[in-house]
Amino acid sequence: MTTAMPRAATDLSPEQAEARERIYAAPLESLDPAKTDRFPTGEWQWVFERLRAEDPVHLTTEEHSEFGRYWSLTRWADIQAADTNHELFSADGLITLNRPEPVARTTSIFDGRELTEEEVQERQKAGIRSLLSMDPPDHEIHRGAVAEGVAPANLAALEPLIRERAGAILDGLPIGEEFDWVDKVSIELTAMTLATLFDYPQEKRRQLTYWSDVITTQAGPGQPAETQEEHDLAIRDFYMTMAELVGSRRSEEPRIDFMSLMAHSPHSVNFSEAELFGDSVVLLVGGNDTTRNTITGSVYFLSQNPEENAKLRANPKLIPSMVSETIRFQTPLTHMTRRTTQDVEIGGKVIPAGDRVVLWYVSGNRDDAKVQDADSYVIDRKNPRQHLSFGFGIHRCLGNKLAELQLRIIWEEMLVRFPEITVVGEPKRSHGHFVKGYDSMTVVIPRRN
């Protein structure tokens, strides 16, 4: 059975129109929203468009997905309801939607030693352990250990440094020549800030970016790690580096970088190696991907929407609103995953206890029932901070204010320097269903102010 498509989509290429029609013609039960190949092409938006309209609480079975059985919540109201109820929707051991029953490792990713059979089974059962994948009371202990690093007082102290760095980056860009915005601006600024947050040597800041990219992608040709061996080695290097930093900070005076905060938390001596690794990963990826991809997205969306670009340049006071709209429209992290603790009725369906549930922020942010004209990029919306990109409840993004600060500063500095930034062709988008971002984007800055 096929379903008629809703109002005609506009401004689609023939290839996009064909893809959209194909998605609407497919049997509803066959749709796998997590299908990785759809995110770089943009086809994800039509999958979620259809699910919001026809099956907002959608079951994908093992037959139709490499990720196994899982439920998708695609409407704003259902996502918010689940995200704010950790008693029914547990985060324990989960962050992103991964393949079920991973291949058992016989060596530790932390130190390379051989694992016993009991250790292999226990680690597979435990899943990811981090401040994002814990329920209370452990969640509060781990989040509280590092929260001061992005507290308002620390952000106020960071602002002049971020502004100085942003200005230096922009002043060093070529004029009248093509260059990769992702590499020269988005990665560079976020890597500098990450290194400061970790109190990691600035000359090694791109190592942090590399580790983040490896952790959020599968090994394969064209990926940051092309082989599983390279992938595992990078993760091991990251863990050993973080463990050494925490160890060394314990013998030093307390500071407000993440590693020192973790080292001096009275609870951290009881953190397992998996928890130390998990918390470090969350801080790394959260500090890297959200800001980096939204900086790039802001340049791209404004280039695609000249009327919005004109609004911003005529009224720089719209920068904070534009930043929030870009965070909504980009949705740099597409989802989070939960597991039901008992049978739960939501959206007229009963999700059995123990099933995985994916909260698709990227879909909820395009829900017309909550956001007027949600598929349009409008920088002066009435309620621009009304978006799902930072999540809700106890797991709301720890660094959301820092992300907004960096985005605001870079655009304040851009507007006084560059009257125009031209995007050349289409950006190369990241390949994956968790981080929704950009690998590269070619631009030209014709002149300076």
C-alpha positions as a Markdown table, in Angstrom:
| # | Residue | x | y | z |
|---|---|---|---|---|
| 1 | Met | 0.0 | 0.0 | 0.0 |
| 2 | Thr | 1.3 | 3.4 | -0.9 |
| 3 | Thr | 0.5 | 6.8 | 0.7 |
| 4 | Ala | -0.2 | 10.0 | -1.0 |
| 5 | Met | 2.4 | 12.7 | -0.3 |
| 6 | Pro | 1.5 | 15.9 | 1.5 |
| 7 | Arg | 1.8 | 19.3 | 0.0 |
| 8 | Ala | 4.2 | 19.4 | -2.9 |
| 9 | Ala | 7.8 | 20.0 | -1.9 |
| 10 | Thr | 9.4 | 23.0 | -3.5 |
| 11 | Asp | 12.9 | 23.7 | -4.6 |
| 12 | Leu | 13.8 | 20.1 | -4.9 |
| 13 | Ser | 16.1 | 18.8 | -7.6 |
| 14 | Pro | 14.9 | 15.9 | -9.8 |
| 15 | Glu | 17.0 | 13.5 | -7.8 |
| 16 | Gln | 15.6 | 14.8 | -4.5 |
| 17 | Ala | 12.0 | 14.7 | -5.7 |
| 18 | Glu | 12.6 | 11.1 | -6.9 |
| 19 | Ala | 14.1 | 10.2 | -3.5 |
| 20 | Arg | 11.2 | 11.7 | -1.6 |
| 21 | Glu | 8.7 | 9.9 | -3.8 |
| 22 | Arg | 10.5 | 6.6 | -3.2 |
| 23 | Ile | 10.4 | 7.1 | 0.5 |
| 24 | Tyr | 6.6 | 7.8 | 0.4 |
| 25 | Ala | 6.0 | 4.7 | -1.8 |
| 26 | Ala | 7.9 | 2.3 | 0.5 |
| 27 | Pro | 5.9 | 0.2 | 3.0 |
| 28 | Leu | 5.7 | 2.1 | 6.2 |
| 29 | Glu | 7.0 | -0.8 | 8.3 |
| 30 | Ser | 10.2 | -1.0 | 6.2 |
| 31 | Leu | 11.4 | 2.5 | 7.0 |
| 32 | Asp | 14.6 | 2.7 | 9.0 |
| 33 | Pro | 15.1 | 6.3 | 10.2 |
| 34 | Ala | 18.7 | 5.4 | 11.3 |
| 35 | Lys | 19.8 | 4.3 | 7.8 |
| 36 | Thr | 23.2 | 6.0 | 7.7 |
| 37 | Asp | 23.3 | 6.8 | 4.0 |
| 38 | Arg | 20.3 | 9.1 | 4.1 |
| 39 | Phe | 21.9 | 11.7 | 6.3 |
| 40 | Pro | 24.6 | 13.0 | 3.9 |
| 41 | Thr | 22.1 | 13.2 | 1.1 |
| 42 | Gly | 19.4 | 14.9 | 3.0 |
| 43 | Glu | 16.8 | 12.1 | 2.5 |
| 44 | Trp | 16.4 | 11.9 | 6.3 |
| 45 | Gln | 14.0 | 14.8 | 6.2 |
| 46 | Trp | 11.4 | 13.1 | 4.1 |
| 47 | Val | 11.6 | 9.9 | 6.2 |
| 48 | Phe | 10.8 | 11.9 | 9.3 |
| 49 | Glu | 8.2 | 14.1 | 7.5 |
| 50 | Arg | 6.3 | 10.9 | 6.6 |
| 51 | Leu | 6.7 | 9.3 | 10.1 |
| 52 | Arg | 5.5 | 12.5 | 11.9 |
| 53 | Ala | 2.4 | 12.4 | 9.7 |
| 54 | Glu | 1.6 | 8.7 | 9.6 |
| 55 | Asp | 3.4 | 6.8 | 12.3 |
| 56 | Pro | 5.0 | 9.2 | 14.9 |
| 57 | Val | 5.8 | 6.3 | 17.3 |
| 58 | His | 7.4 | 4.0 | 14.8 |
| 59 | Leu | 8.8 | 0.4 | 15.3 |
| 60 | Thr | 11.7 | -0.7 | 13.2 |
| 61 | Thr | 12.3 | -4.4 | 13.5 |
| 62 | Glu | 15.5 | -6.5 | 13.0 |
| 63 | Glu | 14.3 | -7.4 | 9.5 |
| 64 | His | 14.6 | -3.8 | 8.3 |
| 65 | Ser | 17.6 | -2.4 | 10.2 |
| 66 | Glu | 21.2 | -3.2 | 10.8 |
| 67 | Phe | 20.7 | -1.6 | 14.3 |
| 68 | Gly | 18.2 | -4.2 | 15.4 |
| 69 | Arg | 14.8 | -3.6 | 16.9 |
| 70 | Tyr | 14.1 | 0.0 | 18.1 |
| 71 | Trp | 11.3 | 2.5 | 18.4 |
| 72 | Ser | 11.4 | 6.1 | 17.0 |
| 73 | Leu | 9.8 | 9.1 | 18.6 |
| 74 | Thr | 9.5 | 11.8 | 15.8 |
| 75 | Arg | 7.1 | 14.4 | 17.2 |
| 76 | Trp | 8.1 | 17.2 | 19.5 |
| 77 | Ala | 5.6 | 16.5 | 22.3 |
| 78 | Asp | 6.5 | 12.8 | 22.5 |
| 79 | Ile | 10.2 | 13.5 | 22.4 |
| 80 | Gln | 9.9 | 16.0 | 25.2 |
| 81 | Ala | 7.7 | 13.7 | 27.3 |
| 82 | Ala | 10.3 | 10.9 | 27.1 |
| 83 | Asp | 13.3 | 13.2 | 27.6 |
| 84 | Thr | 11.9 | 14.6 | 30.8 |
| 85 | Asn | 10.9 | 11.2 | 32.3 |
| 86 | His | 14.1 | 9.3 | 33.2 |
| 87 | Glu | 12.2 | 6.9 | 35.4 |
| 88 | Leu | 10.3 | 5.4 | 32.5 |
| 89 | Phe | 12.9 | 6.1 | 29.8 |
| 90 | Ser | 16.3 | 5.2 | 31.2 |
| 91 | Ala | 19.6 | 6.4 | 29.7 |
| 92 | Asp | 21.6 | 3.8 | 31.5 |
| 93 | Gly | 24.3 | 2.5 | 29.2 |
| 94 | Leu | 23.0 | 4.3 | 26.2 |
| 95 | Ile | 23.7 | 7.4 | 24.2 |
| 96 | Thr | 23.4 | 6.8 | 20.4 |
| 97 | Leu | 21.7 | 4.0 | 18.5 |
| 98 | Asn | 24.4 | 1.3 | 18.0 |
| 99 | Arg | 24.4 | -2.1 | 16.4 |
| 100 | Pro | 23.2 | -4.7 | 18.8 |
| 101 | Glu | 25.5 | -7.4 | 20.2 |
| 102 | Pro | 28.8 | -5.8 | 19.3 |
| 103 | Val | 31.7 | -8.2 | 18.4 |
| 104 | Ala | 33.3 | -9.3 | 21.7 |
| 105 | Arg | 36.7 | -7.7 | 22.2 |
| 106 | Thr | 39.4 | -9.9 | 23.7 |
| 107 | Thr | 41.6 | -6.9 | 24.6 |
| 108 | Ser | 40.8 | -3.8 | 26.6 |
| 109 | Ile | 40.4 | -0.6 | 24.6 |
| 110 | Phe | 41.9 | 1.2 | 27.6 |
| 111 | Asp | 45.3 | -0.5 | 28.0 |
| 112 | Gly | 45.4 | -3.3 | 25.4 |
| 113 | Arg | 45.5 | -6.1 | 28.0 |
| 114 | Glu | 43.8 | -9.4 | 27.4 |
| 115 | Leu | 40.3 | -9.6 | 28.9 |
| 116 | Thr | 38.8 | -12.5 | 30.7 |
| 117 | Glu | 35.6 | -14.0 | 29.4 |
| 118 | Glu | 33.7 | -12.6 | 32.4 |
| 119 | Glu | 35.1 | -9.1 | 31.7 |
| 120 | Val | 34.0 | -9.2 | 28.1 |
| 121 | Gln | 30.5 | -10.2 | 29.1 |
| 122 | Glu | 30.3 | -7.6 | 31.8 |
| 123 | Arg | 31.4 | -4.7 | 29.5 |
| 124 | Gln | 29.0 | -5.7 | 26.8 |
| 125 | Lys | 26.2 | -5.8 | 29.4 |
| 126 | Ala | 27.2 | -2.5 | 31.0 |
| 127 | Gly | 27.3 | -0.5 | 27.7 |
| 128 | Ile | 28.5 | 3.1 | 27.8 |
| 129 | Arg | 29.0 | 4.6 | 31.2 |
| 130 | Ser | 29.1 | 8.4 | 31.2 |
| 131 | Leu | 27.3 | 11.4 | 32.6 |
| 132 | Leu | 25.0 | 11.2 | 29.5 |
| 133 | Ser | 24.3 | 7.5 | 29.9 |
| 134 | Met | 23.5 | 7.3 | 33.6 |
| 135 | Asp | 20.3 | 7.7 | 35.7 |
| 136 | Pro | 20.2 | 9.3 | 39.1 |
| 137 | Pro | 22.0 | 9.3 | 41.5 |
| 138 | Asp | 25.1 | 8.4 | 39.5 |
| 139 | His | 24.2 | 11.0 | 36.8 |
| 140 | Glu | 24.3 | 13.9 | 39.3 |
| 141 | Ile | 27.6 | 12.8 | 40.7 |
| 142 | His | 29.3 | 12.6 | 37.3 |
| 143 | Arg | 27.7 | 15.8 | 35.9 |
| 144 | Gly | 28.4 | 17.7 | 39.1 |
| 145 | Ala | 32.1 | 16.7 | 39.0 |
| 146 | Val | 32.7 | 18.9 | 35.8 |
| 147 | Ala | 29.8 | 21.3 | 35.7 |
| 148 | Glu | 31.9 | 24.2 | 37.0 |
| 149 | Gly | 34.0 | 24.2 | 33.8 |
| 150 | Val | 31.1 | 25.7 | 31.9 |
| 151 | Ala | 29.5 | 27.7 | 34.7 |
| 152 | Pro | 28.5 | 31.3 | 34.0 |
| 153 | Ala | 31.6 | 32.7 | 35.8 |
| 154 | Asn | 34.0 | 30.6 | 33.8 |
| 155 | Leu | 32.2 | 31.5 | 30.5 |
| 156 | Ala | 32.5 | 35.2 | 31.3 |
| 157 | Ala | 36.2 | 34.7 | 31.9 |
| 158 | Leu | 36.5 | 32.7 | 28.6 |
| 159 | Glu | 34.7 | 35.3 | 26.4 |
| 160 | Pro | 37.6 | 37.7 | 25.9 |
| 161 | Leu | 39.9 | 34.8 | 25.0 |
| 162 | Ile | 37.4 | 33.3 | 22.5 |
| 163 | Arg | 36.9 | 36.7 | 20.9 |
| 164 | Glu | 40.6 | 37.3 | 20.6 |
| 165 | Arg | 41.1 | 33.9 | 19.0 |
| 166 | Ala | 38.1 | 34.3 | 16.7 |
| 167 | Gly | 39.5 | 37.7 | 15.5 |
| 168 | Ala | 42.9 | 36.2 | 14.8 |
| 169 | Ile | 41.4 | 33.3 | 12.9 |
| 170 | Leu | 39.3 | 35.5 | 10.7 |
| 171 | Asp | 42.1 | 38.0 | 10.1 |
| 172 | Gly | 44.2 | 35.2 | 8.8 |
| 173 | Leu | 41.8 | 34.0 | 6.1 |
| 174 | Pro | 42.6 | 34.5 | 2.5 |
| 175 | Ile | 40.6 | 37.1 | 0.5 |
| 176 | Gly | 39.5 | 36.3 | -3.0 |
| 177 | Glu | 40.7 | 32.7 | -2.8 |
| 178 | Glu | 38.8 | 29.5 | -2.3 |
| 179 | Phe | 39.4 | 27.7 | 1.1 |
| 180 | Asp | 37.7 | 25.1 | 3.4 |
| 181 | Trp | 35.7 | 26.9 | 6.0 |
| 182 | Val | 35.3 | 23.8 | 8.1 |
| 183 | Asp | 39.1 | 23.4 | 8.5 |
| 184 | Lys | 40.2 | 27.0 | 8.7 |
| 185 | Val | 37.4 | 28.4 | 10.9 |
| 186 | Ser | 34.9 | 25.9 | 12.5 |
| 187 | Ile | 37.5 | 23.3 | 13.5 |
| 188 | Glu | 40.1 | 25.8 | 14.5 |
| 189 | Leu | 38.0 | 27.8 | 16.9 |
| 190 | Thr | 36.4 | 24.8 | 18.5 |
| 191 | Ala | 39.7 | 23.0 | 18.9 |
| 192 | Met | 41.2 | 26.0 | 20.6 |
| 193 | Thr | 38.3 | 26.2 | 23.0 |
| 194 | Leu | 38.4 | 22.4 | 23.6 |
| 195 | Ala | 42.1 | 22.5 | 24.4 |
| 196 | Thr | 41.4 | 25.3 | 27.0 |
| 197 | Leu | 38.6 | 23.4 | 28.6 |
| 198 | Phe | 40.8 | 20.3 | 28.9 |
| 199 | Asp | 43.9 | 22.4 | 29.7 |
| 200 | Tyr | 45.5 | 20.5 | 26.8 |
| 201 | Pro | 48.5 | 21.9 | 24.9 |
| 202 | Gln | 47.3 | 24.2 | 22.2 |
| 203 | Glu | 49.9 | 22.9 | 19.8 |
| 204 | Lys | 48.2 | 19.5 | 20.0 |
| 205 | Arg | 44.6 | 20.8 | 19.8 |
| 206 | Arg | 43.9 | 19.0 | 16.4 |
| 207 | Gln | 44.5 | 15.7 | 18.2 |
| 208 | Leu | 41.4 | 16.4 | 20.2 |
| 209 | Thr | 39.4 | 16.9 | 17.0 |
| 210 | Tyr | 40.8 | 13.7 | 15.5 |
| 211 | Trp | 39.9 | 11.7 | 18.6 |
| 212 | Ser | 36.3 | 13.1 | 18.5 |
| 213 | Asp | 35.9 | 12.3 | 14.8 |
| 214 | Val | 37.2 | 8.7 | 15.3 |
| 215 | Ile | 34.9 | 8.1 | 18.3 |
| 216 | Thr | 31.8 | 9.3 | 16.4 |
| 217 | Thr | 32.4 | 7.3 | 13.2 |
| 218 | Gln | 32.8 | 3.7 | 12.2 |
| 219 | Ala | 36.2 | 2.6 | 10.8 |
| 220 | Gly | 36.3 | 2.5 | 7.0 |
| 221 | Pro | 37.7 | 3.9 | 3.8 |
| 222 | Gly | 37.5 | 7.7 | 3.8 |
| 223 | Gln | 36.8 | 7.9 | 7.5 |
| 224 | Pro | 39.1 | 9.4 | 10.1 |
| 225 | Ala | 40.2 | 5.9 | 11.0 |
| 226 | Glu | 40.3 | 3.7 | 7.9 |
| 227 | Thr | 40.8 | 0.3 | 9.7 |
| 228 | Gln | 39.4 | -1.1 | 13.0 |
| 229 | Glu | 43.0 | -1.4 | 14.2 |
| 230 | Glu | 43.6 | 2.3 | 13.7 |
| 231 | His | 40.2 | 3.1 | 15.3 |
| 232 | Asp | 41.0 | 1.1 | 18.4 |
| 233 | Leu | 44.5 | 2.5 | 18.7 |
| 234 | Ala | 43.1 | 6.1 | 18.6 |
| 235 | Ile | 40.5 | 5.4 | 21.2 |
| 236 | Arg | 43.2 | 3.7 | 23.4 |
| 237 | Asp | 45.5 | 6.7 | 23.0 |
| 238 | Phe | 42.7 | 9.1 | 23.9 |
| 239 | Tyr | 41.8 | 7.1 | 27.0 |
| 240 | Met | 45.4 | 6.8 | 28.2 |
| 241 | Thr | 46.0 | 10.5 | 27.6 |
| 242 | Met | 42.9 | 11.5 | 29.6 |
| 243 | Ala | 43.8 | 9.0 | 32.4 |
| 244 | Glu | 47.3 | 10.5 | 32.6 |
| 245 | Leu | 45.8 | 14.0 | 32.7 |
| 246 | Val | 43.5 | 13.2 | 35.6 |
| 247 | Gly | 46.3 | 11.4 | 37.4 |
| 248 | Ser | 48.7 | 14.3 | 37.1 |
| 249 | Arg | 46.0 | 16.9 | 38.1 |
| 250 | Arg | 45.4 | 15.1 | 41.4 |
| 251 | Ser | 48.8 | 16.1 | 42.6 |
| 252 | Glu | 48.3 | 19.8 | 41.5 |
| 253 | Glu | 46.3 | 22.6 | 42.9 |
| 254 | Pro | 42.6 | 22.5 | 41.7 |
| 255 | Arg | 41.7 | 24.5 | 38.6 |
| 256 | Ile | 38.5 | 24.7 | 36.6 |
| 257 | Asp | 39.5 | 22.7 | 33.5 |
| 258 | Phe | 37.5 | 19.5 | 33.0 |
| 259 | Met | 40.4 | 17.2 | 33.9 |
| 260 | Ser | 41.3 | 19.0 | 37.1 |
| 261 | Leu | 37.6 | 19.2 | 38.1 |
| 262 | Met | 37.3 | 15.5 | 37.6 |
| 263 | Ala | 40.6 | 14.8 | 39.4 |
| 264 | His | 39.6 | 16.7 | 42.5 |
| 265 | Ser | 36.0 | 15.5 | 42.7 |
| 266 | Pro | 35.6 | 13.6 | 45.9 |
| 267 | His | 33.8 | 10.9 | 44.0 |
| 268 | Ser | 36.2 | 10.4 | 41.1 |
| 269 | Val | 38.5 | 8.0 | 43.0 |
| 270 | Asn | 35.6 | 5.6 | 42.7 |
| 271 | Phe | 35.0 | 6.1 | 38.9 |
| 272 | Ser | 35.8 | 3.0 | 36.9 |
| 273 | Glu | 38.0 | 3.2 | 33.8 |
| 274 | Ala | 34.9 | 2.8 | 31.7 |
| 275 | Glu | 33.2 | 5.8 | 33.5 |
| 276 | Leu | 36.3 | 8.0 | 33.2 |
| 277 | Phe | 36.5 | 7.1 | 29.5 |
| 278 | Gly | 32.8 | 7.8 | 29.0 |
| 279 | Asp | 32.8 | 11.1 | 30.7 |
| 280 | Ser | 35.8 | 12.2 | 28.8 |
| 281 | Val | 34.2 | 11.2 | 25.5 |
| 282 | Val | 31.0 | 13.1 | 26.3 |
| 283 | Leu | 33.0 | 16.3 | 27.1 |
| 284 | Leu | 35.1 | 15.9 | 24.0 |
| 285 | Val | 32.3 | 15.2 | 21.5 |
| 286 | Gly | 29.9 | 17.7 | 23.1 |
| 287 | Gly | 32.5 | 20.4 | 22.9 |
| 288 | Asn | 33.6 | 19.6 | 19.4 |
| 289 | Asp | 30.6 | 18.6 | 17.2 |
| 290 | Thr | 27.8 | 20.8 | 18.3 |
| 291 | Thr | 29.7 | 24.1 | 17.9 |
| 292 | Arg | 31.8 | 23.2 | 15.0 |
| 293 | Asn | 29.0 | 22.0 | 12.8 |
| 294 | Thr | 26.6 | 24.8 | 13.7 |
| 295 | Ile | 29.3 | 27.4 | 12.8 |
| 296 | Thr | 29.5 | 25.8 | 9.4 |
| 297 | Gly | 25.7 | 25.4 | 9.1 |
| 298 | Ser | 25.2 | 29.1 | 9.9 |
| 299 | Val | 27.3 | 30.2 | 6.9 |
| 300 | Tyr | 25.7 | 27.6 | 4.6 |
| 301 | Phe | 22.1 | 28.4 | 5.6 |
| 302 | Leu | 22.5 | 32.1 | 5.3 |
| 303 | Ser | 24.1 | 31.6 | 1.8 |
| 304 | Gln | 21.0 | 29.6 | 0.9 |
| 305 | Asn | 18.6 | 32.2 | 2.3 |
| 306 | Pro | 19.7 | 35.6 | 1.0 |
| 307 | Glu | 16.7 | 37.4 | 2.6 |
| 308 | Glu | 17.7 | 36.1 | 6.0 |
| 309 | Asn | 21.3 | 37.0 | 5.3 |
| 310 | Ala | 20.2 | 40.6 | 4.4 |
| 311 | Lys | 18.2 | 40.8 | 7.7 |
| 312 | Leu | 21.2 | 39.8 | 9.7 |
| 313 | Arg | 23.6 | 42.3 | 8.0 |
| 314 | Ala | 21.1 | 45.1 | 8.3 |
| 315 | Asn | 20.5 | 44.3 | 12.0 |
| 316 | Pro | 23.4 | 42.6 | 13.9 |
| 317 | Lys | 21.3 | 42.5 | 17.0 |
| 318 | Leu | 19.7 | 39.5 | 15.4 |
| 319 | Ile | 22.8 | 37.4 | 15.9 |
| 320 | Pro | 21.6 | 35.6 | 19.1 |
| 321 | Ser | 18.3 | 34.8 | 17.4 |
| 322 | Met | 20.1 | 33.6 | 14.3 |
| 323 | Val | 22.4 | 31.4 | 16.4 |
| 324 | Ser | 19.4 | 29.7 | 18.0 |
| 325 | Glu | 17.6 | 29.2 | 14.7 |
| 326 | Thr | 20.8 | 27.7 | 13.3 |
| 327 | Ile | 21.1 | 25.3 | 16.2 |
| 328 | Arg | 17.5 | 24.2 | 15.6 |
| 329 | Phe | 17.8 | 23.9 | 11.8 |
| 330 | Gln | 21.2 | 22.1 | 11.9 |
| 331 | Thr | 20.5 | 19.8 | 14.9 |
| 332 | Pro | 24.1 | 18.8 | 15.1 |
| 333 | Leu | 23.4 | 15.7 | 17.2 |
| 334 | Thr | 20.4 | 14.0 | 15.6 |
| 335 | His | 19.2 | 11.8 | 18.5 |
| 336 | Met | 19.7 | 10.2 | 21.9 |
| 337 | Thr | 18.6 | 6.7 | 22.9 |
| 338 | Arg | 16.7 | 5.5 | 25.9 |
| 339 | Arg | 15.4 | 2.1 | 27.2 |
| 340 | Thr | 12.0 | 1.6 | 28.7 |
| 341 | Thr | 11.9 | 0.5 | 32.3 |
| 342 | Gln | 8.4 | -0.9 | 32.0 |
| 343 | Asp | 5.6 | -1.1 | 29.4 |
| 344 | Val | 5.0 | 2.5 | 28.4 |
| 345 | Glu | 2.0 | 3.9 | 26.4 |
| 346 | Ile | 2.9 | 6.9 | 24.2 |
| 347 | Gly | 1.3 | 8.2 | 21.1 |
| 348 | Gly | -1.4 | 5.5 | 21.4 |
| 349 | Lys | 1.1 | 2.7 | 21.2 |
| 350 | Val | 2.5 | 0.5 | 24.0 |
| 351 | Ile | 6.3 | 0.2 | 24.0 |
| 352 | Pro | 7.3 | -3.0 | 25.9 |
| 353 | Ala | 9.7 | -2.8 | 28.9 |
| 354 | Gly | 13.3 | -3.1 | 27.9 |
| 355 | Asp | 13.0 | -1.9 | 24.3 |
| 356 | Arg | 15.2 | 0.8 | 22.9 |
| 357 | Val | 13.6 | 4.2 | 22.1 |
| 358 | Val | 15.3 | 6.8 | 19.9 |
| 359 | Leu | 14.4 | 10.4 | 20.5 |
| 360 | Trp | 14.9 | 12.0 | 17.1 |
| 361 | Tyr | 15.7 | 15.6 | 17.9 |
| 362 | Val | 16.3 | 16.2 | 14.2 |
| 363 | Ser | 12.7 | 15.3 | 13.5 |
| 364 | Gly | 11.1 | 17.1 | 16.4 |
| 365 | Asn | 12.8 | 20.3 | 15.4 |
| 366 | Arg | 10.9 | 20.1 | 12.1 |
| 367 | Asp | 7.5 | 19.5 | 13.7 |
| 368 | Asp | 5.0 | 22.0 | 12.3 |
| 369 | Ala | 2.8 | 21.3 | 15.3 |
| 370 | Lys | 5.4 | 23.1 | 17.5 |
| 371 | Val | 7.4 | 25.3 | 15.2 |
| 372 | Gln | 5.6 | 27.3 | 12.6 |
| 373 | Asp | 6.9 | 26.7 | 9.1 |
| 374 | Ala | 9.5 | 24.4 | 10.6 |
| 375 | Asp | 11.2 | 23.5 | 7.3 |
| 376 | Ser | 12.1 | 27.2 | 6.7 |
| 377 | Tyr | 15.2 | 29.0 | 8.1 |
| 378 | Val | 13.9 | 32.1 | 9.7 |
| 379 | Ile | 16.4 | 34.1 | 11.9 |
| 380 | Asp | 13.9 | 36.4 | 13.6 |
| 381 | Arg | 11.4 | 33.9 | 14.9 |
| 382 | Lys | 9.3 | 34.9 | 17.8 |
| 383 | Asn | 10.7 | 32.1 | 20.1 |
| 384 | Pro | 14.1 | 31.2 | 18.5 |
| 385 | Arg | 15.4 | 29.3 | 21.5 |
| 386 | Gln | 12.4 | 26.9 | 21.2 |
| 387 | His | 14.3 | 23.9 | 19.9 |
| 388 | Leu | 15.2 | 20.3 | 20.9 |
| 389 | Ser | 18.9 | 20.4 | 20.0 |
| 390 | Phe | 20.1 | 20.6 | 23.6 |
| 391 | Gly | 17.6 | 18.0 | 24.9 |
| 392 | Phe | 15.4 | 18.4 | 28.0 |
| 393 | Gly | 15.4 | 17.3 | 31.6 |
| 394 | Ile | 18.4 | 16.1 | 33.6 |
| 395 | His | 20.4 | 15.3 | 30.5 |
| 396 | Arg | 20.1 | 18.8 | 28.9 |
| 397 | Cys | 23.3 | 19.7 | 27.1 |
| 398 | Leu | 25.9 | 20.7 | 29.8 |
| 399 | Gly | 27.7 | 23.1 | 27.4 |
| 400 | Asn | 24.8 | 24.7 | 25.7 |
| 401 | Lys | 25.7 | 28.2 | 26.9 |
| 402 | Leu | 29.3 | 27.8 | 25.7 |
| 403 | Ala | 28.1 | 26.7 | 22.2 |
| 404 | Glu | 25.9 | 29.8 | 22.0 |
| 405 | Leu | 28.7 | 32.0 | 23.2 |
| 406 | Gln | 31.2 | 30.8 | 20.6 |
| 407 | Leu | 28.6 | 31.1 | 17.8 |
| 408 | Arg | 27.6 | 34.6 | 18.9 |
| 409 | Ile | 31.2 | 35.8 | 19.1 |
| 410 | Ile | 32.3 | 34.4 | 15.7 |
| 411 | Trp | 29.4 | 36.1 | 14.0 |
| 412 | Glu | 30.0 | 39.4 | 15.8 |
| 413 | Glu | 33.6 | 39.3 | 14.5 |
| 414 | Met | 32.6 | 38.2 | 11.0 |
| 415 | Leu | 30.1 | 40.9 | 10.4 |
| 416 | Val | 32.6 | 43.7 | 11.2 |
| 417 | Arg | 35.1 | 42.2 | 8.8 |
| 418 | Phe | 33.3 | 40.6 | 5.8 |
| 419 | Pro | 30.4 | 42.1 | 3.8 |
| 420 | Glu | 30.0 | 38.8 | 2.0 |
| 421 | Ile | 30.9 | 35.1 | 2.3 |
| 422 | Thr | 30.2 | 33.0 | -0.8 |
| 423 | Val | 29.7 | 29.2 | -0.5 |
| 424 | Val | 31.1 | 27.4 | -3.6 |
| 425 | Gly | 29.1 | 24.4 | -4.5 |
| 426 | Glu | 27.6 | 22.0 | -1.9 |
| 427 | Pro | 29.5 | 21.1 | 1.3 |
| 428 | Lys | 30.6 | 17.5 | 1.9 |
| 429 | Arg | 28.4 | 16.3 | 4.7 |
| 430 | Ser | 29.4 | 13.8 | 7.5 |
| 431 | His | 28.5 | 10.2 | 7.0 |
| 432 | Gly | 26.6 | 8.9 | 10.0 |
| 433 | His | 23.3 | 9.0 | 11.8 |
| 434 | Phe | 24.4 | 10.6 | 15.1 |
| 435 | Val | 26.6 | 13.6 | 14.2 |
| 436 | Lys | 24.9 | 15.7 | 11.5 |
| 437 | Gly | 27.7 | 17.8 | 10.2 |
| 438 | Tyr | 30.1 | 18.8 | 7.6 |
| 439 | Asp | 33.5 | 17.4 | 6.5 |
| 440 | Ser | 34.3 | 20.3 | 4.3 |
| 441 | Met | 32.8 | 23.4 | 2.7 |
| 442 | Thr | 34.5 | 25.6 | 0.1 |
| 443 | Val | 33.9 | 29.3 | 0.4 |
| 444 | Val | 35.3 | 32.6 | -1.0 |
| 445 | Ile | 35.5 | 35.9 | 0.8 |
| 446 | Pro | 35.5 | 38.5 | -1.9 |
| 447 | Arg | 36.7 | 41.5 | 0.2 |
| 448 | Arg | 37.0 | 42.9 | 3.7 |
| 449 | Asn | 35.1 | 45.8 | 5.1 |
